[in-house]
């Protein structure tokens, strides 16, 4: 950002990578956490926090149980929004676009990069559905761990998704609520950059 508070950037991906790098230095916990919003076909929204990964060349990827609420909503309405909020930097980034599956090999690689306990948790969880008690959950984990002493196979329902951005907005907190907002919109030959009112 220069003294005139204009955005000096032509490529929103490069700018996002720069901002994320700064957040990784400043944010105490999970700088790659973002609110993920999905919606049903009739427009009922839902939102939750996810960890967003970069899977080259895609930057806005996440992994989840495809049978969860978000997975079911993405199946029938494959569009989503992300909002990153870096409080220590007084910045936000909003990303909107269509959602696509990542290749199975990518999901396999990421699944097996996680801690074994996290793999087991993903394998036994009927995510978003009712569980009778904490004890039932922990018993499922115990039984699965005993029955699977070696490598944990990735469940078919545990998948990766990527958002193909159509709009990326960069927000910088300003005094007297005069925030700086810069919107990149995808056009036929690249990106169009405009400034928005706060």
Secondary structure as GFF3:
##gff-version 3
##sequence-region A 1 198
A	DSSP	alpha_helix	12	26	.	.	.	ID=ss1
A	DSSP	beta_strand	33	39	.	.	.	ID=ss2
A	DSSP	beta_strand	45	51	.	.	.	ID=ss3
A	DSSP	beta_strand	53	55	.	.	.	ID=ss4
A	DSSP	beta_strand	58	65	.	.	.	ID=ss5
A	DSSP	alpha_helix	69	76	.	.	.	ID=ss6
A	DSSP	beta_strand	79	86	.	.	.	ID=ss7
A	DSSP	beta_strand	91	101	.	.	.	ID=ss8
A	DSSP	alpha_helix	104	113	.	.	.	ID=ss9
A	DSSP	alpha_helix	116	124	.	.	.	ID=ss10
A	DSSP	alpha_helix	134	147	.	.	.	ID=ss11
A	DSSP	beta_strand	158	172	.	.	.	ID=ss12
A	DSSP	three_ten_helix	175	177	.	.	.	ID=ss13
A	DSSP	beta_strand	180	187	.	.	.	ID=ss14
A	DSSP	beta_strand	190	196	.	.	.	ID=ss15
###
